[in-house]
């Protein structure tokens, strides 16, 4: 769907006619605002399950298909520091920046290799909080310590970064994050309104437009909101 088609369909849903002034008129930037807002709401409700069917992402084929164009997988690894915890206990700290279009995290995987080995193993991370990180780093039995050929790096979120910790016996070769990307904002005045938009699956646009119109009617306290709102629920 193109931006021109989105605006056309908006006007159809609003039952707007150039021959009458009985229905409200919205400027292009106002239409963009309501549609952009609804795109974000659409993603959040399909991810969380806070929708009429109570299905979250990957809990049904429909919900997976709703978000298939915004799910990304990226391999990232930056800034490695050797941190001393005392008593010859060395910990390696990896500081990783979020992807520029990061919106909601879905999963992550690390690939580790023991010192002196060329073998790379795939493993999970152990989620930590700022509060329990120090106790896990100092624990001699912590799973982040390399033992019997395996380890699970610690992961904590801090200062707008993703931080991973390993001990001195192995290193992280690759860190993969799977996430929902932030959608590109629609802007009627920014470029060619007839360019095909691919940021959302084609089948989702009718739902997005209908619910955007519903939000606009609520915003202006239009008498049609209640009836239109009930009809809009049937397409989710």
C-alpha positions, 0 to 999 in steps of 0.5 A: 500500500502507498501513502496516497492509498492510505489517505484515500482509504482513510477518507473512505472510512470517514465517509468523507465527500467533497460535496458535503461538509457534514463530516470532519476534515483532517489535514494530511499531517493530522492523518499521518499522526493518527496512522503513525500512532496506530501503527505503534499501538498495533505492534504493541498489542500484537506483541503483548497479547493485549488485543481482542483475541488475547493472542501475543506474538507467535501465539497464533499464525495470524499474530506472527504474520502481523509482525513478520516484516518488523522482526529483525535479527542482527549480529553485533559485538563492540567494546571489550574490556578486561575487568579485575574483580580481585584475587586474580579473578578476571572478568571480560566485559562486552559493551554492546549498543542497541541497533538504531531501529531497535524497538522491542526485544524478542530474543538473543543468542551468544556464540562462545569459544574457549581460550586456545580453541577454535570450536564455537558453541551457541548458548543462552545468556543469564539475565541479571539485574543491576541489583544481583549482578555483583553477587553473580560475578563474585560467585565461584559457582556462577554459570558464567564461569567456564566449566566442563566445556560450557558457560552462560555469559551474564547479561545486564541492561545499563546506561542504554547499553547491553552488557555481557560478562564472561570469565577469563577462560572463554570469549564471545565471538558473536552476539545475536539479537532478535527484535522488533524494529521501529517502523518508519514514520509516515510523512505526506510531505517528505517524498513520493506518496506513491511509493509502495510501503513495505514496513508493515505486512499488506494485510495489516493496513486495513486494520491500522487505518480503521483503528486510526479513524476510530482514534480520530473520531474519539479525539474530536468526540464525534457521535459516530465513535461508539458504533464505529468502534464496535465495527472496528473490533470485528477485523482484529 
